[in-house]
């Protein structure tokens, strides 16, 4: 009998859930990076599994949220840095 930690579906569910929460709660912050990392790990687990696993669409959506969060966050940080140096 497999333990829950070794069950690939449980791992994928946990990773995609963490990715989705990171992407939603930190849409324009550091959580965006975590969302992308967790989503990629979940997708790698899904693709490497010999049995069909669910959760790919949730992981892809979380990766999209993380990407959007970074796309919004990085220009704002860049503008703040430029403005800080322009004042000197």
C-alpha positions in Angstrom: 0.0 0.0 0.0 1.3 3.4 -0.9 1.6 6.2 1.6 0.1 9.6 0.8 3.5 11.1 0.4 4.4 8.7 -2.4 1.1 8.9 -4.2 1.7 11.0 -7.3 -1.8 12.3 -7.5 -1.6 13.7 -3.9 1.7 15.3 -4.8 0.2 17.0 -7.9 -2.8 18.1 -6.0 -0.7 19.7 -3.3 1.7 21.4 -5.7 -1.1 22.8 -8.0 -3.1 23.9 -5.0 0.0 25.8 -3.6 0.7 27.3 -7.0 -2.8 28.5 -7.4 -2.9 30.1 -3.9 0.5 31.7 -4.5 -0.7 33.2 -7.8 -3.9 34.5 -6.3 -2.8 35.9 -3.0 0.5 37.4 -4.3 -0.5 38.3 -7.8 2.0 41.2 -8.0 4.7 40.0 -5.7 7.1 37.3 -4.7 4.2 34.7 -4.7 4.2 35.0 -8.5 7.6 33.3 -8.6 6.4 30.6 -6.2 3.3 30.0 -8.3 5.4 29.5 -11.4 7.8 27.1 -9.6 5.0 25.0 -8.0 3.1 24.8 -11.2 6.1 23.7 -13.2 6.9 21.0 -10.6 3.3 19.8 -10.7 3.4 19.6 -14.5 6.7 17.8 -14.5 5.2 15.3 -12.1 2.2 14.8 -14.3 4.3 14.3 -17.4 6.7 11.9 -15.7 4.0 9.7 -14.3 3.3 6.4 -16.0 -0.4 6.7 -14.9 -2.7 9.5 -16.0 -2.9 12.2 -13.3 -5.3 15.1 -13.0 -4.4 18.7 -12.2 -2.6 19.9 -15.3 -5.2 22.6 -16.1 -5.1 23.9 -12.6 -1.2 24.0 -12.7 -1.3 25.7 -16.1 -3.7 28.3 -14.8 -1.6 28.9 -11.7 1.5 29.3 -14.0 -0.5 31.9 -16.0 -1.4 33.8 -12.9 2.2 33.8 -11.8 3.4 35.0 -15.2 0.8 37.8 -15.2 1.8 38.8 -11.7 5.4 39.1 -12.8 4.5 40.9 -15.9 2.7 43.5 -13.8 5.3 43.6 -11.0 8.6 43.8 -12.8 7.8 47.1 -14.7 6.6 48.7 -11.5 9.8 47.8 -9.7 11.8 49.0 -12.7 10.0 52.3 -12.8 10.6 52.8 -9.1 14.3 52.1 -9.5 14.6 54.5 -12.4 12.8 57.2 -10.5 14.9 56.7 -7.4 18.1 57.1 -9.4 16.7 60.0 -11.4 16.3 62.0 -8.2 20.0 61.9 -7.4 
